[in-house]
Amino acid sequence: MQKLKGILLLCSLLPGLALAQVAPLGNPQRERLVEQLLLGEALGRDDLVDSALARLQQLDPESPEALAAEARLAIRRDELRRAGQLLNRLQRAAPDSVLLRQTRVLLKVALPAGRQRLLEARARAEQSIPDALRDYEQVLEGQLPSLDLALEYWRLRSRVDGQRPTAIANLEELARRYPGHAGVRLALADMLFAEERPQPALALLHELGGDAQAGQAAAQREFQYLSEQPLHPRSATAWEAFVARYPHTTLIGEARDNLDRDRRRLRDPAWQAFLRGQTLLDGGQTAAAEVELQRAKRRLPDEPGVQGTLGLALMRLGRHAEALNAFAAAQRLEQNTDLISKWYELQEASRYWVWLEQAEQAEQAGQLDKARQLYARARQKQPAEPAAWVGLAALEAGAGRSAEAERLLLQARRLAPADERVLRGLLRLYQAQSNQRATAFLESLPPPSRQLFAAQLRDLRVAALLQQADAALQAGDGPGEARLLQQARQLTPDDPWLTYRLAGRLAELGRRAEGDALFADLLGRQGASQPARYAHALYLSGAERDAPALDSLRAIPVAEWNADTRALAERLQRRQLLNRAEALRAAGQEPAAIALLEGQPSLPAEDLLRLAGWAQARGAHEQALAYLQRIDAAQAESAEARLGEVESLLALGRAAPARATLQGLAEFPAEQRNLRRRVAGAWMALGDLGQARTRIEQLLAEGGDSDPLLLRDAARLHSATAPQQALDLYAGALRDAGELAPQAVAPRDDRALTRASRPRDDDDWLARSLRAETEALYQRENPTVRVQHDHAWRNDDVTPGLSDVKQDTTMVQLDLPLAGGRGWLRLDEVNMDAGRFDTDADGLHREDFGSCAFPGLAGCVSTAQQARGTAFALGWQGGAWSFDLGRSPQGFEIGNWLGGVSYAWDAAGLGWTLTASRRALSNSLLSYAGAVDPRTGIRWGGVTANGASLGLSYDQGGDHGIWADLGQHWLRGENVADNQRTRLMAGYYYRLIERADQRLRTGLTVMHWRYAKDLGGYSLGQGGYYSPQRYSSLGVPVSYAWRNADWSLLLEGSLGWSWATTEDSAIYPLDALIAGPLAEAGALAPDFNQRTGTSGGAVGYRLSALAERRLSDHWVLGGGFTWQQSEDYAPSYAQLYLRYLFEPWQGALPLGGDSLTPYSEFK
């Protein structure tokens, strides 16, 4: 092949026209004479040549055209010496001209040596056309010196594949230059027929038909052509025209016979079926053509044209075995030698494809050796056809011999450089190796071939960009990934999934509008495409834009939805339902949310779990159990439902059935990590820390060290016994929740950790849980010293020496982590000053104090009523339990041991706190410190409240909350009449603002107290504490709290109304205490010991403020005041405090501050 290409390159240098390479003569007469010369040579009329030469030589004896023509004439007459002389004259007249070169070559081949070489070249043409063309080039020296040699050369060149169009173009030019040369026109007609251009070929023959000499040759060639044509509707017309055109041809009889035959056939239904089949086949309707041709074959089984045409139809249908039989029949029946060759060639081509089909079948059956043999046989049959090479290459590639497969495919490509099957085979081979090599291969193809694989090249480039995008994603380079995806989408703008990925990435980068625009662009072209609509809806659903997602899906008629689209629509509709339910619940309309879910035709197990979770959240665990028990064992959610039952049973305090259910629970699959974590939490709640620890450690070992929920539970497990490890776990959980920088975890940066514990408004439940628990544990483990000073006074109508008490309390408290909770030690330095009694004119006072106001006796000396002492206390708080133990200030007249214990729990949706206590009553100096009667020396006072209270609360985290407190106490003091107190209090609050750093609440508070006795006086036996038989009040409180990083503020106010009733009571309730004064006074009025009861109401208000400021990581300074005003009672106080934390604290300051409560005011 390479050799032939070289020869053709050389041949392309040959002049295209013989005797035509001269410049225009510029003289019309000379041009006419030269044309006459050429015409005479074309017709073989030397007389015309002689006549034209004579006249041309008269015009110019040394004319190059005349000299060259005379030399050619001498060569034809074998006057070679004369020709040589003319050649010499021509060299002088036109040196280095084409005419000179052509004449020299013509003389050369007329000589014996040149003639012999020309004969050898002609002989070689019968053996090897490429070699013959090379010989012609050498003999003719790149010239075509005569018309006959030009005709001979182009006939030979036309026999080379792909060279016939070039030969035709040159013969057409010769025919224009030599219009009278019949041989040129006949040769041109033959080439046009061979090139399947019958119309221009017939036109040439028709021109020659009128030529006396060439007419017979033209008729014979046209007859041959018409005889070779299969029957068609114009066959009879063509023969009619032939008979009319060539009436004197010797073939006229056969032509008339053919005309009659075709007329008969055109009337025959079988031949009509054949004609219809031909027409359909030519129109590309192969299947319909085969039906008609099979009908014709049944009636005309011996017609080779019918068999052969049917074979063509079968071959196009890929039924090569049947085509092989049809071509064999056509070859056997055919009489025309040329058509016999045609049917044979088609038969061999079919056999080739049959072997290929058999090879493919053997390959699919795993018979690789047989497949290889068949491919090899096909390749041997048609070595220039690439299909067998491609098949063999596929076998080699399948066996892992890529190098051999590539060698075979490259050989096939050399045979057929542009064959699509070969190129596809190479593409598959290279693509299996790498996309980069496949891309490079396609980019190396010539443009026409590359265009065939434009889609594959585009896909490879897209794949390369997507691979780079994946790498960018792995590296955390979101913007880089987006840029690469945008480049990929420019190549495939109609790929819905590429658009989906890019739009999703842009949305994650905060560029959602760009993502929306991408889908708008896509849907502008593919709005009716279900995949595009599905991808769009999926993209919208990712941002929970469910309504527009459903609208996008509904752009496709519902009846046309596929299973995926229906499933997505159902998911979106269900999520809308769930979102509506959650929104109602978040708005405090949980009953409406429950009704919405329960209104479904049937409740899915998922919704039963959800409803149970809601019930658990509001503490309605019996209702939660009812929901969970509706999920039977056959449902996939059964195990989770049983776990929910365990959690509700634990909340109800029913540990035994909870343990039994938990023990019967099958292990959850490894991938259900959250449920396994909840199981560990249940074991933790049952107190089986070993089980809990084993399960949590197993989850951590499985890679759960990046699961914030699991780390939180692990921290809870260790918080009591290994608090620092627990804090490390909380730090890891905050890191994995994206709330703490990784570098702050190991080693733990406590400043960063505590800063991360600050709550934020946008926290989800997990972040809130992690922050709150981290803060609580860190604060529990952070030793703290508090120093506070309170100054209290009264602004109402007070009595000096009795109720005009000013109190200063200095508190120092040390908080320490202890036994999984927080212990504290407290010292309260208390200084109480009630002033001096107002005296009468005699310098004595007769106030209701001890026995100083006893009738019939002198008053008492006015003394300062003061008490000073230091109280101490200690306590502990952890989880549900808390207790304290202390003593009233050492230095008071009467001292008491004090203390209390509390237990808190949740049940029935309520928070419960039961407290048993013994507390001091610090209403007055008498009730708190005790006093001594100046007259009798009797010590009395120092009252304590001994009893229990039950606190209740209901708060589901919504806008509303309720609390209540019920208490029953026995009030006892030294030489004080015993008393009983029943106290009922309740309140409602409404959250106007509830944010992480801001809170505004209002509500309503009601109280009702009952005392068995009114012991509010200061005489012997009285307690000096406010104790009406009945007291009721109604208040409207308002509270506002705010904080930022370093400040916290609390402002409170309330407006209230109260009503109190006291019954008649004894001034000296204990007769034994007044025996001495009574004896001294003698006879007294019967009612001297009676006090008249009273009743009345009052309106009061209270204002308070508290603020604190973070000074550093360790110091906090705070202060505040309370101003209270009522008709008979107006206590106020101011305070200042300092708090020191041993470990750094950058967490949130307490919202509203955190001041100490004097030990005397503990509940």
Secondary structure as GFF3:
##gff-version 3
##sequence-region A 1 1163
A	DSSP	alpha_helix	2	11	.	.	.	ID=ss1
A	DSSP	alpha_helix	28	43	.	.	.	ID=ss2
A	DSSP	alpha_helix	46	59	.	.	.	ID=ss3
A	DSSP	alpha_helix	64	76	.	.	.	ID=ss4
A	DSSP	alpha_helix	80	93	.	.	.	ID=ss5
A	DSSP	alpha_helix	98	110	.	.	.	ID=ss6
A	DSSP	alpha_helix	112	124	.	.	.	ID=ss7
A	DSSP	alpha_helix	129	140	.	.	.	ID=ss8
A	DSSP	alpha_helix	147	157	.	.	.	ID=ss9
A	DSSP	alpha_helix	164	177	.	.	.	ID=ss10
A	DSSP	alpha_helix	182	194	.	.	.	ID=ss11
A	DSSP	alpha_helix	198	209	.	.	.	ID=ss12
A	DSSP	alpha_helix	215	228	.	.	.	ID=ss13
A	DSSP	alpha_helix	235	245	.	.	.	ID=ss14
A	DSSP	alpha_helix	252	267	.	.	.	ID=ss15
A	DSSP	alpha_helix	269	282	.	.	.	ID=ss16
A	DSSP	alpha_helix	286	299	.	.	.	ID=ss17
A	DSSP	alpha_helix	304	316	.	.	.	ID=ss18
A	DSSP	alpha_helix	320	333	.	.	.	ID=ss19
A	DSSP	alpha_helix	337	364	.	.	.	ID=ss20
A	DSSP	alpha_helix	368	381	.	.	.	ID=ss21
A	DSSP	alpha_helix	387	398	.	.	.	ID=ss22
A	DSSP	alpha_helix	402	415	.	.	.	ID=ss23
A	DSSP	alpha_helix	420	433	.	.	.	ID=ss24
A	DSSP	alpha_helix	435	443	.	.	.	ID=ss25
A	DSSP	alpha_helix	447	452	.	.	.	ID=ss26
A	DSSP	alpha_helix	454	474	.	.	.	ID=ss27
A	DSSP	alpha_helix	478	491	.	.	.	ID=ss28
A	DSSP	alpha_helix	496	508	.	.	.	ID=ss29
A	DSSP	alpha_helix	512	526	.	.	.	ID=ss30
A	DSSP	alpha_helix	530	542	.	.	.	ID=ss31
A	DSSP	alpha_helix	546	553	.	.	.	ID=ss32
A	DSSP	three_ten_helix	558	560	.	.	.	ID=ss33
A	DSSP	alpha_helix	563	586	.	.	.	ID=ss34
A	DSSP	alpha_helix	590	598	.	.	.	ID=ss35
A	DSSP	alpha_helix	605	617	.	.	.	ID=ss36
A	DSSP	alpha_helix	621	628	.	.	.	ID=ss37
A	DSSP	alpha_helix	638	651	.	.	.	ID=ss38
A	DSSP	alpha_helix	655	663	.	.	.	ID=ss39
A	DSSP	alpha_helix	673	685	.	.	.	ID=ss40
A	DSSP	alpha_helix	689	701	.	.	.	ID=ss41
A	DSSP	three_ten_helix	704	706	.	.	.	ID=ss42
A	DSSP	alpha_helix	708	718	.	.	.	ID=ss43
A	DSSP	alpha_helix	723	736	.	.	.	ID=ss44
A	DSSP	three_ten_helix	742	744	.	.	.	ID=ss45
A	DSSP	alpha_helix	750	756	.	.	.	ID=ss46
A	DSSP	alpha_helix	765	780	.	.	.	ID=ss47
A	DSSP	beta_strand	784	794	.	.	.	ID=ss48
A	DSSP	beta_strand	806	818	.	.	.	ID=ss49
A	DSSP	beta_strand	821	836	.	.	.	ID=ss50
A	DSSP	beta_strand	844	845	.	.	.	ID=ss51
A	DSSP	beta_strand	860	861	.	.	.	ID=ss52
A	DSSP	beta_strand	864	878	.	.	.	ID=ss53
A	DSSP	beta_strand	881	890	.	.	.	ID=ss54
A	DSSP	beta_strand	897	907	.	.	.	ID=ss55
A	DSSP	beta_strand	910	920	.	.	.	ID=ss56
A	DSSP	alpha_helix	925	929	.	.	.	ID=ss57
A	DSSP	beta_strand	931	932	.	.	.	ID=ss58
A	DSSP	beta_strand	939	954	.	.	.	ID=ss59
A	DSSP	beta_strand	960	974	.	.	.	ID=ss60
A	DSSP	beta_strand	976	994	.	.	.	ID=ss61
A	DSSP	beta_strand	998	1011	.	.	.	ID=ss62
A	DSSP	beta_strand	1030	1043	.	.	.	ID=ss63
A	DSSP	beta_strand	1047	1061	.	.	.	ID=ss64
A	DSSP	beta_strand	1065	1066	.	.	.	ID=ss65
A	DSSP	three_ten_helix	1071	1074	.	.	.	ID=ss66
A	DSSP	alpha_helix	1075	1081	.	.	.	ID=ss67
A	DSSP	beta_strand	1090	1091	.	.	.	ID=ss68
A	DSSP	beta_strand	1095	1110	.	.	.	ID=ss69
A	DSSP	beta_strand	1115	1125	.	.	.	ID=ss70
A	DSSP	beta_strand	1131	1141	.	.	.	ID=ss71
A	DSSP	three_ten_helix	1159	1161	.	.	.	ID=ss72
###
